[in-house]
């Protein structure tokens, strides 16, 4: 009774693979942040011996955390890792549980769309390239008068915005897939384990 069940399973394997590797990349970013922090702390502690903290360490941590969070979101959505309250729901019939899961996935897809939309607008405000006509077609607004960059390292802000945008776009794609998957679970009458 499910809608294109074999296609859903094939797409699901692709989504799982890509989401997993995006989460691994987010983990690698967090490891890099941790190593940068350790080196910076050691540099501060041993500054009397000619060492120094990592220049712009707080900027690296700030940008890296944002990129890592957006890299983790697709995997969290695919695995249904978002916070839920199951005390009441577990006592309901399985089809109702599946329906409530579908409703949750619909709301999360809406949230993913809003996150992507707002991040796109923020990216457009920071991205200093492109003609006015092209920027208008893509809804990026006018070019900024001054290309913003971080204070200490002078990293253009459009770069971390763009990296977060990749994760947010894939989060929306995975959220749309999970809506399809959970709708099929409603039709089947029972949620499956992921």
Secondary structure, DSSP 8 states (H G I E B T S, - for coil): --SSHHHHHHHHHHHHHHHHHHHHHHHHHHHHHHHHHHHHHHHHHTGGGT----TTHHHHHHHHHHHHHHHHHHHHHHTT-S----TTGGGS-HHHHHHHHHHHHHHHHHHHHHHHHHHHHHHHHH---S-HHHHHHTT--S--SS--B-TTT--BHHHHHHHHHHHHHHHHHHHHHHHHHHHHHHHHTS----
